[in-house]
Amino acid sequence: MGLVRPQVAVKIVLSLDSQFRRQMMSRHSTVELVTMLALALAASENVAVADFGACCISENVVCFETTSAHCAIEGGHWQGDGTTCLEGTCLWACCLDTGDCIQVLDIYECWDLGGGVEYGDCGDGPCADYAPGACCFVDDSCSNEMEWLCELMGGEFRGGGTDCDSITCGSAPTGACCISDEACLPMTYDECSGSGWVWHGMNCDEIDCSGDPLDLGACCLLDGTCMPLDLDDCNLADGLWGGIEATCADMDCGDLGACCVDNHCDLQTSIACAFVSGDFHGPWSTCEQEDMDCDGLLNVPEEWETIQMAVNAARSDDVILVAPGTYWLASSLTVPTDRNLTLISSEGPESTIIDGGQFSQSSCIRIDGMPGGDHDNIRIEGFTIRRGRATVKVDNRGGGIYCGPNSNVTIENCTIENNTAVTSGLSTAAGGGVYNEGSLTLKNCTFKNNSVEHEFGGADGDGGGVFTLGATQILNCTFHNNSARAGGALFNSDTSPIIRFCIFKENQADGGSAIYNAGSSNPTIYKSELSKNTISGDSPEDEVGSLQSMETSTPSLEGTVFCENEGGLNIIGPWDDLGGNDFPDICPIPCLGDFDGNGARDIDDLLLLLGEFSTDCSDGCQTDLDEDGDVDIDDMLAFLGVWGPCP
């Protein structure tokens, strides 16, 4: 018999009603179900292979074929050996809100009548608990409903047989009050405790009044109300217990608000929302206001008129998807760092523009880090960010984007152009395009025509493209025609950024026409190009380099080209030569696919590409020709398309 039982268990699982099987398999794997059933069969000495028939379960209103032992485990009604789940096998009683009971073969017929389904013969009284009663709602309105319908409507059922004419919604509900070791009467808490009796808050038929009095404490229920209950009764009601002798006056059970669970919105208290692992949107929030956001995607302007409105409404890990258009700013777009947020355009930077209007007094985007060590991630992708103007009236750092202390920001596939940070009086500006004081990653971005200037004209301030004094990575970015007093494209202050596959071209400054390193800044520059950068001030040519390092800064260079930069020296200050650097008088014509720089796209370059094939290029790869973040078949096709000598 033992050899047969596993096969029987498999047969049981496969024969389950599909709806019931889905419910069971949401909790157990098929192997677990088979093992459980095989063990149940093995534990029963009286179960034979032929002991197999229909099982009717009232709670789920389903029929499935199984053994009598398994049917009993599931609390079902076994119909006998050899029976099947044919129409009429299960005896269903339809309980109507009139109190009547009718026998049905089709449960849908009962539901169409507004009834509830129970298993059994109407003559046995299966509908005893289906008497309608008063149903109270949060606005203290009342209607007479069946208990199941009242709960479905979010109401509080005051008991079968009660009536709205005799119930005042908003008044204290009644509960079980033990007036002796055996007697129980329904009373309010004040009536019961005022007489020195023990109030349980349940129904009398659910309470055993024998034994010692219970230790009561305030219990916050899922509907936001508070009742004094003991710990067991509070847990049974899925409530939050405040402890022995805690009073409801001590407990803040919260107000109703929108609760997002599995992309769906319901009105819940914060306690009830936490109980179902939902995302509570705050007291008095409504699903009409928030339901579009439960999927974690906020669409601008389809759902939210402005980007700022979407940012304000977003929860942690939400994505704000912005449609093409020009979004004009009257003040900075402020992004908090107390949650993970992604701000992304649907069509890319060419058609999605955040415009400061050039007459603003602040950055286009301001990301203020929260105090403390931990900070969430902000991601901005696919925008043109232009014409921000950071002035002392707000903060003259970061004309395009300001990233404050403790921020953690990634900016990808963005064009940051025509932004300005303005020096005024003794307040020196910094970061025409971006100012960073947190952790910053720049990927596949273009910085052009950004500047740091004096309010009365002329370059005055540092970091025309980017000013950073925090941890920074700059990958596959281009800096063109940015200007400042020092660091026309990039100013590093006591930081050591990673710079890979970047181009610094035709930027202007009076010190470090492309890059300036101050304090103890030790950047690593890999396979990049500094070309045609010029001197903007009156400094002698032999005192200005395209890469300039002062104090104790020592950059490390590998595979980087310096060409046609104005001034006597390409590099001023100490630097570590890691090899492969080049200083031609004339800038080479870019040759796509010539990875080894030998003047031809040949087998050696193909081998380099194959060596990085399927590689994650989030930190930059020279063979990632389409700059999509990995080396794949598209890069292979692009390389084969340019095969041969460089032009």
FITOR-894237 format. One record per residue (C-alpha): residue number from 1; z, x negated, y negated. Coordinates in pm, whole numbers, always signed. Example, Ala and Ser with C-alpha at 12.3 -4.5 7.8 and 13.67 -1.06 7.14 Angstrom:
2
R  tordren       w       u       v
R        1    +780   -1230    +450
R        2    +714   -1367    +106
***
This chain:
647
R  tordren       w       u       v
R        1      +0      +0      +0
R        2     +81    -290    -237
R        3    -279    -412    -222
R        4    -411     -73    -328
R        5    -187      -8    -627
R        6    -360    -243    -882
R        7    -690     -68    -814
R        8    -519    +265    -864
R        9    -376    +134   -1193
R       10    -723     +34   -1309
R       11    -853    +378   -1212
R       12    -576    +539   -1415
R       13    -658    +338   -1728
R       14   -1030    +407   -1703
R       15    -975    +777   -1644
R       16    -754    +833   -1947
R       17    -876   +1079   -2207
R       18   -1069    +869   -2462
R       19    -850    +973   -2756
R       20    -529    +903   -2564
R       21    -668    +576   -2429
R       22    -741    +460   -2784
R       23    -386    +545   -2887
R       24    -240    +353   -2592
R       25    -472     +54   -2633
R       26    -381     +26   -3001
R       27     -39     -73   -2871
R       28    -126    -249   -2544
R       29    -418    -447   -2405
R       30    -602    -320   -2097
R       31    -437    -589   -1887
R       32     -94    -482   -2013
R       33    -168    -118   -1937
R       34    -286    -198   -1586
R       35     +16    -420   -1526
R       36    +257    -155   -1658
R       37    +105    +116   -1443
R       38     +93    -106   -1136
R       39    +463    -186   -1181
R       40    +543    +182   -1231
R       41    +356    +266    -911
R       42    +522     -16    -720
R       43    +865    +105    -834
R       44    +810    +450    -687
R       45    +850    +462    -310
R       46    +715    +816    -293
R       47    +385    +760    -476
R       48     +79    +751    -256
R       49    -278    +669    -349
R       50    -363   +1036    -331
R       51     -83   +1125    -580
R       52    -330   +1166    -866
R       53    -388   +1467   -1091
R       54    -403   +1617   -1439
R       55    -127   +1544   -1692
R       56     -84   +1762   -2004
R       57     +97   +1607   -2302
R       58    +211   +1846   -2571
R       59    +288   +1582   -2836
R       60     -67   +1446   -2836
R       61    -230   +1775   -2721
R       62    -430   +1585   -2461
R       63    -498   +1597   -2089
R       64    -565   +1292   -1875
R       65    -566   +1223   -1505
R       66    -295    +995   -1367
R       67     -11    +976   -1117
R       68    +295   +1198   -1138
R       69    +511    +890   -1209
R       70    +299    +782   -1505
R       71    +280   +1139   -1636
R       72    +659   +1152   -1632
R       73    +681    +819   -1817
R       74    +460    +963   -2094
R       75    +668   +1283   -2115
R       76    +382   +1497   -1987
R       77    +349   +1797   -1757
R       78    +184   +1700   -1429
R       79     -41   +1972   -1287
R       80     -33   +1860    -927
R       81    -210   +1635    -682
R       82    -587   +1669    -694
R       83    -603   +1865   -1022
R       84    -847   +1764   -1294
R       85    -865   +1806   -1671
R       86   -1102   +2098   -1659
R       87   -1089   +2384   -1909
R       88    -787   +2597   -1831
R       89    -591   +2330   -1645
R       90    -333   +2288   -1924
R       91    -149   +2599   -2034
R       92    -145   +2579   -2415
R       93     +61   +2811   -2634
R       94     -61   +2873   -2989
R       95    +231   +2925   -3228
R       96    +129   +3120   -3539
R       97    +304   +3125   -3873
R       98    +384   +3492   -3815
R       99    +613   +3385   -3533
R      100    +372   +3521   -3272
R      101    +256   +3324   -2970
R      102     -83   +3358   -2803
R      103    -217   +3179   -2497
R      104    -531   +2970   -2555
R      105    -757   +2753   -2342
R      106    -918   +2580   -2639
R      107    -673   +2403   -2876
R      108    -934   +2410   -3154
R      109    -923   +2788   -3144
R      110    -551   +2767   -3225
R      111    -602   +2518   -3505
R      112    -869   +2744   -3656
R      113    -602   +3016   -3672
R      114    -365   +2779   -3855
R      115    -130   +2757   -3560
R      116     +49   +2475   -3385
R      117      -9   +2389   -3019
R      118    +267   +2356   -2759
R      119    +249   +2331   -2380
R      120    +377   +2628   -2180
R      121    +367   +2999   -2122
R      122    +427   +3217   -2426
R      123    +677   +3413   -2215
R      124    +899   +3104   -2194
R      125    +940   +3086   -2571
R      126    +765   +2756   -2655
R      127    +724   +2869   -3017
R      128   +1095   +2904   -3091
R      129   +1084   +2615   -3338
R      130    +772   +2744   -3514
R      131    +931   +3001   -3742
R      132    +813   +2955   -4101
R      133   +1064   +2859   -4368
R      134   +1105   +2755   -4727
R      135    +912   +2441   -4822
R      136   +1030   +2264   -5140
R      137    +804   +2024   -5334
R      138    +884   +1742   -5574
R      139    +824   +1967   -5875
R      140   +1089   +2209   -5734
R      141    +825   +2471   -5652
R      142    +853   +2655   -5320
R      143    +628   +2823   -5065
R      144    +694   +2961   -4718
R      145    +518   +2738   -4465
R      146    +533   +2618   -4109
R      147    +735   +2297   -4074
R      148    +435   +2085   -3972
R      149    +228   +2218   -4262
R      150    +514   +2162   -4508
R      151    +544   +1798   -4400
R      152    +165   +1757   -4421
R      153    +175   +1888   -4779
R      154    +450   +1639   -4871
R      155    +721   +1902   -4897
R      156   +1080   +1928   -4770
R      157   +1128   +2193   -4500
R      158   +1455   +2383   -4548
R      159   +1465   +2525   -4195
R      160   +1298   +2792   -3984
R      161   +1385   +3143   -4095
R      162   +1472   +3041   -4451
R      163   +1285   +3203   -4738
R      164   +1189   +3097   -5089
R      165   +1369   +3406   -5223
R      166   +1698   +3271   -5092
R      167   +1641   +2899   -5157
R      168   +1659   +2714   -5488
R      169   +1445   +2404   -5470
R      170   +1602   +2110   -5645
R      171   +1946   +2215   -5535
R      172   +2138   +2008   -5282
R      173   +2001   +2060   -4930
R      174   +2222   +2178   -4650
R      175   +2306   +1969   -4347
R      176   +2526   +1966   -4042
R      177   +2897   +1984   -4128
R      178   +3149   +1928   -3847
R      179   +3448   +2153   -3921
R      180   +3617   +2068   -3590
R      181   +3556   +1859   -3280
R      182   +3315   +2123   -3153
R      183   +3214   +2355   -3439
R      184   +2925   +2284   -3679
R      185   +2809   +2482   -3980
R      186   +2518   +2420   -4224
R      187   +2658   +2328   -4566
R      188   +2579   +2113   -4864
R      189   +2750   +1777   -4885
R      190   +2980   +1890   -5167
R      191   +3085   +2202   -4977
R      192   +3153   +2006   -4660
R      193   +3324   +1698   -4801
R      194   +3516   +1907   -5054
R      195   +3684   +2081   -4763
R      196   +3770   +1751   -4596
R      197   +3509   +1788   -4322
R      198   +3246   +1539   -4207
R      199   +2889   +1597   -4330
R      200   +2602   +1447   -4126
R      201   +2294   +1560   -4315
R      202   +2109   +1660   -3997
R      203   +2067   +1997   -3825
R      204   +2362   +2127   -3626
R      205   +2160   +2131   -3304
R      206   +2104   +1755   -3347
R      207   +2471   +1665   -3405
R      208   +2760   +1610   -3166
R      209   +3077   +1688   -3361
R      210   +3306   +1539   -3097
R      211   +3454   +1191   -3144
R      212   +3577   +1000   -3447
R      213   +3459   +1075   -3801
R      214   +3155    +871   -3899
R      215   +3146    +598   -4160
R      216   +2927    +742   -4434
R      217   +2732    +562   -4703
R      218   +2452    +638   -4946
R      219   +2111    +662   -4771
R      220   +1783    +663   -4965
R      221   +1536    +889   -4786
R      222   +1158    +863   -4782
R      223   +1118   +1148   -5032
R      224   +1321    +955   -5291
R      225   +1637   +1162   -5253
R      226   +1976   +1025   -5160
R      227   +2223   +1161   -4903
R      228   +2551   +1026   -4767
R      229   +2482    +947   -4399
R      230   +2614    +710   -4139
R      231   +2401    +409   -4044
R      232   +2261    +565   -3727
R      233   +2158    +889   -3897
R      234   +2009    +696   -4190
R      235   +1803    +482   -3951
R      236   +1700    +795   -3761
R      237   +1569    +939   -4089
R      238   +1384    +611   -4165
R      239   +1604    +569   -4471
R      240   +1756    +272   -4652
R      241   +2135    +255   -4604
R      242   +2356    +126   -4884
R      243   +2662     +52   -4670
R      244   +2998    +217   -4597
R      245   +3140    +407   -4896
R      246   +2832    +335   -5110
R      247   +2762    +640   -5324
R      248   +2430    +783   -5426
R      249   +2521    +699   -5783
R      250   +2515    +334   -5678
R      251   +2166    +356   -5525
R      252   +1834    +361   -5708
R      253   +1608    +535   -5459
R      254   +1305    +495   -5680
R      255   +1046    +732   -5822
R      256    +725    +851   -5670
R      257    +420    +635   -5723
R      258     +84    +544   -5576
R      259    +108    +362   -5242
R      260    -200    +192   -5094
R      261    -209    +168   -4715
R      262    -523     +69   -4523
R      263    -754    +145   -4819
R      264    -596    +490   -4862
R      265    -365    +615   -5137
R      266     -63    +846   -5101
R      267    +221    +936   -5335
R      268    +533    +769   -5196
R      269    +862    +628   -5309
R      270    +888    +251   -5312
R      271   +1109    +273   -5003
R      272    +864    +489   -4813
R      273    +577    +263   -4917
R      274    +762     -46   -4794
R      275    +839    +134   -4467
R      276    +466    +168   -4391
R      277    +390    -186   -4522
R      278    +202     -44   -4819
R      279    +135    -177   -5168
R      280    +346     +18   -5421
R      281    +184     +50   -5764
R      282    +499    +139   -5952
R      283    +695    +452   -6050
R      284    +490    +736   -6196
R      285    +156    +581   -6099
R      286     -84    +834   -5947
R      287    -356    +821   -5685
R      288    -597    +975   -5935
R      289    -543    +664   -6145
R      290    -526    +407   -5864
R      291    -710    +533   -5554
R      292   -1028    +345   -5639
R      293    -832     +21   -5613
R      294    -679     +61   -5269
R      295    -975    -116   -5113
R      296    -888    -428   -5312
R      297   -1219    -417   -5503
R      298   -1227    -324   -5872
R      299   -1576    -263   -6009
R      300   -1655    -329   -6377
R      301   -1777    -123   -6556
R      302   -1832    +143   -6286
R      303   -1459    +200   -6227
R      304   -1301      +4   -6511
R      305   -1460      -2   -6854
R      306   -1356    -358   -6939
R      307   -1274    -670   -6742
R      308    -928    -679   -6902
R      309    -850    -327   -6778
R      310    -946    -429   -6425
R      311    -734    -745   -6446
R      312    -434    -545   -6565
R      313    -470    -297   -6277
R      314    -539    -555   -6006
R      315    -289    -635   -5733
R      316    -253    -967   -5554
R      317    -562   -1067   -5350
R      318    -781    -809   -5527
R      319   -1141    -890   -5618
R      320   -1280    -787   -5959
R      321   -1656    -746   -5924
R      322   -1842    -749   -6256
R      323   -2191    -601   -6292
R      324   -2460    -772   -6506
R      325   -2422    -736   -6882
R      326   -2271    -899   -7189
R      327   -1898    -838   -7223
R      328   -1787    -891   -7584
R      329   -1430    -999   -7649
R      330   -1213    -892   -7942
R      331    -940   -1127   -7815
R      332    -887   -1353   -7515
R      333    -936   -1215   -7166
R      334    -583   -1282   -7036
R      335    -545   -1348   -6663
R      336    -190   -1365   -6522
R      337    -100   -1610   -6245
R      338    +167   -1397   -6074
R      339     -93   -1279   -5819
R      340    -401   -1413   -5637
R      341    -711   -1285   -5816
R      342   -1084   -1337   -5781
R      343   -1307   -1259   -6080
R      344   -1671   -1270   -5969
R      345   -2005   -1146   -6099
R      346   -2244    -955   -5877
R      347   -2563   -1123   -6007
R      348   -2463   -1468   -6132
R      349   -2425   -1645   -6468
R      350   -2778   -1581   -6593
R      351   -2713   -1207   -6628
R      352   -2332   -1180   -6657
R      353   -2194   -1309   -6986
R      354   -1845   -1319   -7134
R      355   -1899   -1367   -7508
R      356   -1629   -1457   -7760
R      357   -1861   -1385   -8050
R      358   -1795   -1725   -8218
R      359   -1583   -1552   -8482
R      360   -1284   -1510   -8253
R      361    -962   -1702   -8308
R      362    -888   -1782   -7943
R      363   -1026   -1888   -7604
R      364   -1265   -1661   -7417
R      365   -1037   -1668   -7112
R      366    -669   -1757   -7119
R      367    -481   -1827   -6794
R      368    -114   -1882   -6868
R      369     +76   -2028   -6573
R      370    +404   -1867   -6471
R      371    +726   -2072   -6492
R      372    +843   -2238   -6171
R      373    +682   -2442   -5898
R      374    +487   -2177   -5708
R      375    +180   -2024   -5864
R      376     -99   -1808   -5728
R      377    -470   -1881   -5722
R      378    -720   -1765   -5981
R      379   -1090   -1787   -5898
R      380   -1368   -1732   -6154
R      381   -1724   -1736   -6024
R      382   -2072   -1658   -6152
R      383   -2035   -1614   -6531
R      384   -2173   -1754   -6851
R      385   -1872   -1808   -7078
R      386   -1981   -1869   -7433
R      387   -1891   -1871   -7803
R      388   -1514   -1888   -7770
R      389   -1340   -2045   -8069
R      390    -984   -2170   -8018
R      391    -798   -2205   -8349
R      392    -440   -2271   -8457
R      393    -396   -1900   -8531
R      394    -352   -1858   -8154
R      395    -391   -2192   -7975
R      396    -657   -2450   -8055
R      397    -693   -2573   -7696
R      398    -972   -2456   -7467
R      399   -1247   -2281   -7661
R      400   -1402   -2143   -7342
R      401   -1111   -2136   -7096
R      402    -744   -2229   -7132
R      403    -557   -2315   -6808
R      404    -188   -2347   -6880
R      405     +93   -2530   -6698
R      406    +155   -2417   -6337
R      407    -185   -2250   -6316
R      408    -408   -2301   -6012
R      409    -768   -2225   -6106
R      410   -1108   -2262   -5942
R      411   -1418   -2216   -6160
R      412   -1743   -2207   -5964
R      413   -2110   -2151   -6048
R      414   -2039   -2089   -6415
R      415   -2219   -2191   -6734
R      416   -1974   -2279   -7011
R      417   -2163   -2319   -7337
R      418   -2133   -2314   -7715
R      419   -1754   -2302   -7720
R      420   -1539   -2476   -7980
R      421   -1181   -2593   -8023
R      422   -1094   -2637   -8392
R      423    -864   -2900   -8543
R      424    -673   -2777   -8847
R      425    -431   -2980   -9057
R      426    -201   -3183   -8833
R      427    -282   -2977   -8523
R      428    -543   -3168   -8322
R      429    -766   -2955   -8100
R      430    -859   -3034   -7738
R      431   -1105   -2906   -7480
R      432   -1406   -2743   -7640
R      433   -1519   -2595   -7308
R      434   -1205   -2604   -7091
R      435    -848   -2721   -7146
R      436    -640   -2778   -6831
R      437    -271   -2840   -6791
R      438    -240   -2711   -6433
R      439    -447   -2759   -6117
R      440    -821   -2715   -6174
R      441   -1131   -2727   -5954
R      442   -1477   -2714   -6115
R      443   -1770   -2662   -5874
R      444   -2141   -2627   -5948
R      445   -2078   -2563   -6318
R      446   -2280   -2651   -6629
R      447   -2110   -2752   -6956
R      448   -2341   -2766   -7255
R      449   -2314   -2760   -7634
R      450   -1933   -2740   -7635
R      451   -1743   -2925   -7906
R      452   -1411   -3017   -8060
R      453   -1441   -3026   -8438
R      454   -1250   -3014   -8764
R      455   -1231   -2684   -8947
R      456   -1421   -2843   -9236
R      457   -1683   -3000   -9010
R      458   -1722   -3314   -8804
R      459   -1590   -3416   -8465
R      460   -1208   -3422   -8463
R      461   -1025   -3383   -8134
R      462   -1078   -3480   -7774
R      463   -1269   -3354   -7469
R      464   -1583   -3179   -7586
R      465   -1657   -3035   -7242
R      466   -1320   -3064   -7067
R      467    -976   -3194   -7164
R      468    -745   -3231   -6865
R      469    -395   -3361   -6811
R      470    -346   -3183   -6477
R      471    -479   -3232   -6124
R      472    -857   -3191   -6141
R      473   -1161   -3196   -5913
R      474   -1512   -3188   -6064
R      475   -1786   -3135   -5803
R      476   -2163   -3103   -5857
R      477   -2127   -3032   -6228
R      478   -2355   -3114   -6524
R      479   -2229   -3202   -6874
R      480   -2500   -3195   -7140
R      481   -2481   -3229   -7519
R      482   -2106   -3186   -7557
R      483   -1926   -3360   -7844
R      484   -1581   -3471   -7956
R      485   -1402   -3755   -8130
R      486   -1322   -3909   -7788
R      487   -1455   -3805   -7450
R      488   -1774   -3624   -7547
R      489   -1793   -3460   -7203
R      490   -1453   -3530   -7044
R      491   -1113   -3653   -7166
R      492    -854   -3749   -6902
R      493    -493   -3781   -7016
R      494    -252   -3930   -6760
R      495    -440   -3777   -6469
R      496    -670   -3904   -6195
R      497    -946   -3652   -6126
R      498   -1197   -3666   -5843
R      499   -1556   -3660   -5979
R      500   -1841   -3629   -5728
R      501   -2217   -3578   -5770
R      502   -2197   -3504   -6143
R      503   -2436   -3572   -6433
R      504   -2310   -3666   -6781
R      505   -2612   -3667   -7009
R      506   -2666   -3682   -7386
R      507   -2304   -3622   -7482
R      508   -2163   -3766   -7807
R      509   -1831   -3917   -7915
R      510   -1687   -4203   -8116
R      511   -1504   -4331   -7808
R      512   -1607   -4271   -7448
R      513   -1931   -4094   -7531
R      514   -1925   -3935   -7185
R      515   -1575   -3995   -7038
R      516   -1254   -4122   -7199
R      517    -945   -4218   -6997
R      518    -611   -4229   -7180
R      519    -262   -4322   -7061
R      520    -253   -4386   -6688
R      521    -573   -4210   -6585
R      522    -742   -4344   -6273
R      523   -1036   -4117   -6190
R      524   -1258   -4170   -5885
R      525   -1627   -4130   -5974
R      526   -1865   -4102   -5680
R      527   -2246   -4089   -5685
R      528   -2270   -3960   -6039
R      529   -2487   -4041   -6340
R      530   -2392   -4127   -6700
R      531   -2712   -4136   -6903
R      532   -2834   -4124   -7264
R      533   -2488   -4061   -7409
R      534   -2458   -4159   -7777
R      535   -2210   -4271   -8042
R      536   -2129   -4003   -8299
R      537   -1898   -4192   -8537
R      538   -1889   -4518   -8729
R      539   -1745   -4740   -8455
R      540   -1938   -5061   -8376
R      541   -2165   -5031   -8077
R      542   -1977   -5295   -7883
R      543   -1655   -5091   -7910
R      544   -1790   -4770   -7756
R      545   -1882   -4715   -7390
R      546   -2010   -4412   -7208
R      547   -1706   -4463   -6983
R      548   -1408   -4591   -7180
R      549   -1057   -4659   -7051
R      550    -755   -4750   -7258
R      551    -393   -4851   -7194
R      552    -327   -4863   -6816
R      553    -624   -4656   -6696
R      554    -849   -4796   -6422
R      555   -1132   -4577   -6288
R      556   -1289   -4642   -5945
R      557   -1669   -4622   -5922
R      558   -1900   -4591   -5624
R      559   -2275   -4527   -5617
R      560   -2283   -4431   -5985
R      561   -2572   -4493   -6225
R      562   -2534   -4592   -6594
R      563   -2857   -4590   -6794
R      564   -2988   -4565   -7151
R      565   -2642   -4510   -7300
R      566   -2614   -4604   -7667
R      567   -2399   -4907   -7742
R      568   -2364   -5256   -7617
R      569   -2156   -5167   -7311
R      570   -2179   -4891   -7053
R      571   -1816   -4938   -6953
R      572   -1523   -5046   -7168
R      573   -1193   -5127   -7003
R      574   -1098   -5224   -6647
R      575   -1260   -5057   -6347
R      576   -1273   -5096   -5969
R      577   -1619   -5152   -5822
R      578   -1639   -4979   -5482
R      579   -2005   -5073   -5445
R      580   -2346   -4917   -5493
R      581   -2324   -4885   -5872
R      582   -2638   -4943   -6079
R      583   -2708   -5023   -6446
R      584   -3089   -4994   -6499
R      585   -3233   -5022   -6849
R      586   -3448   -4716   -6787
R      587   -3307   -4409   -6617
R      588   -3476   -4342   -6284
R      589   -3674   -4024   -6248
R      590   -3475   -3794   -6023
R      591   -3622   -3786   -5675
R      592   -3497   -3491   -5473
R      593   -3416   -3592   -5117
R      594   -3415   -3969   -5176
R      595   -3056   -4001   -5065
R      596   -3059   -4381   -5017
R      597   -3249   -4447   -5342
R      598   -3528   -4652   -5184
R      599   -3805   -4462   -5362
R      600   -3916   -4245   -5071
R      601   -3804   -3937   -4874
R      602   -3831   -4085   -4525
R      603   -3670   -4109   -4182
R      604   -3362   -4284   -4321
R      605   -3296   -3995   -4556
R      606   -3356   -3748   -4272
R      607   -3094   -3926   -4062
R      608   -2847   -3905   -4351
R      609   -2912   -3530   -4376
R      610   -2869   -3483   -4001
R      611   -2544   -3679   -4018
R      612   -2401   -3421   -4260
R      613   -2561   -3116   -4096
R      614   -2321   -2819   -4063
R      615   -2073   -3004   -4282
R      616   -1838   -2823   -4519
R      617   -1951   -2943   -4862
R      618   -1686   -2774   -5071
R      619   -1607   -3123   -5207
R      620   -1975   -3204   -5259
R      621   -2247   -3352   -5035
R      622   -2555   -3532   -5162
R      623   -2762   -3373   -4881
R      624   -2663   -3019   -4989
R      625   -2989   -2977   -5178
R      626   -2945   -2608   -5260
R      627   -2578   -2663   -5355
R      628   -2455   -2364   -5154
R      629   -2153   -2546   -5013
R      630   -2289   -2662   -4676
R      631   -2574   -2858   -4521
R      632   -2788   -2617   -4321
R      633   -3142   -2521   -4228
R      634   -3227   -2435   -4590
R      635   -3150   -2793   -4695
R      636   -3356   -2922   -4403
R      637   -3657   -2712   -4510
R      638   -3618   -2821   -4874
R      639   -3613   -3187   -4765
R      640   -3919   -3153   -4542
R      641   -4099   -2986   -4833
R      642   -4070   -3302   -5046
R      643   -4125   -3556   -4766
R      644   -4296   -3875   -4878
R      645   -4287   -4124   -5168
R      646   -4104   -4035   -5488
R      647   -4334   -3958   -5785
***
